[in-house]
Amino acid sequence: MQVRGLRAVRRRGGPVLAVAGLALALSGCGIRATEVPTDFGGAPSRVPCSMTQPDLSAQDEHGVPVQVFLLCGSSLVTVDREVRVPDGSADAKRRVTVAQGLLDQLAETPSAAEKEAGYTTSVRGGMSVWGPRAGDPDDTLRLSTSPPQLTSYALAQIVCTLSDSAAAEGDGSVILGGPGREALRRYECTDAVRNAPSGNRPPSTEVASG
């Protein structure tokens, strides 16, 4: 490899021409000069998906402790929240109240601490929930948005949050319907849904109603 040309370029043209001369010299040695800047810095930091301390700003001193599933990276991760439930509520009313509180918490913009930890949500605000109609199973929850119309992320967040709460029967599933006459379905929160909600809509089976 000859570098005389490089020395000459340095004397005549300064640093800028020296770079061009270096590229030519490397080319002559069979080494291809890269056109894309290479960053040899440290590896990017990984999203922790955890907070160093409880986020008190998202909690209500008069509320009932609950957990909701938020998105972090490509998975669902639980965070602690609270919902308000009036004392003395009947069981059926309590279930709906808890479910509405959970939906509202899912739709809340993550706090500063949660954002810093990497949490986001795909559940939009304004969604309502009510209990069963005549002929529906007693543990039915009907949403103002039909479940099939929800994104896979939002549906996964809602199913996993509700099925793991006092709003459901506690068996890892929840019966959901929409405002119309479409069939009710029992949705399950599985490991696959929690680990990869983008490609795994919660599995479901049709539920008979009157």
GISUL-V863693 format. One record per residue. N is the residue number from 1. D_FIRST is the distance of its C-alpha to the first C-alpha in whole Angstrom. Layout:
# GISUL-V863693
n	d_first
N	D_FIRST
N	D_FIRST
This chain:
# GISUL-V863693
n	d_first
1	0
2	4
3	7
4	10
5	11
6	11
7	13
8	15
9	16
10	17
11	20
12	21
13	21
14	22
15	21
16	21
17	19
18	16
19	16
20	16
21	13
22	11
23	12
24	10
25	7
26	8
27	9
28	6
29	6
30	9
31	11
32	14
33	15
34	19
35	21
36	24
37	24
38	24
39	27
40	27
41	30
42	33
43	35
44	38
45	41
46	43
47	47
48	49
49	52
50	55
51	56
52	57
53	60
54	63
55	63
56	66
57	66
58	66
59	69
60	73
61	75
62	78
63	76
64	76
65	72
66	70
67	67
68	65
69	62
70	59
71	55
72	52
73	49
74	50
75	53
76	57
77	58
78	61
79	62
80	65
81	68
82	71
83	74
84	77
85	80
86	84
87	86
88	88
89	87
90	88
91	85
92	84
93	84
94	82
95	80
96	79
97	79
98	76
99	74
100	74
101	73
102	70
103	69
104	70
105	67
106	65
107	65
108	64
109	61
110	60
111	60
112	58
113	57
114	57
115	54
116	52
117	52
118	51
119	54
120	55
121	58
122	59
123	63
124	64
125	67
126	71
127	71
128	74
129	76
130	79
131	81
132	82
133	85
134	88
135	87
136	83
137	83
138	84
139	80
140	79
141	77
142	76
143	74
144	74
145	71
146	71
147	68
148	67
149	66
150	64
151	60
152	59
153	58
154	61
155	63
156	61
157	62
158	66
159	66
160	65
161	67
162	70
163	70
164	69
165	72
166	76
167	76
168	75
169	77
170	74
171	73
172	70
173	71
174	72
175	74
176	73
177	75
178	74
179	77
180	78
181	79
182	76
183	77
184	76
185	73
186	72
187	69
188	67
189	64
190	62
191	59
192	57
193	58
194	58
195	54
196	53
197	56
198	53
199	54
200	57
201	60
202	63
203	65
204	68
205	72
206	74
207	77
208	81
209	83
210	86
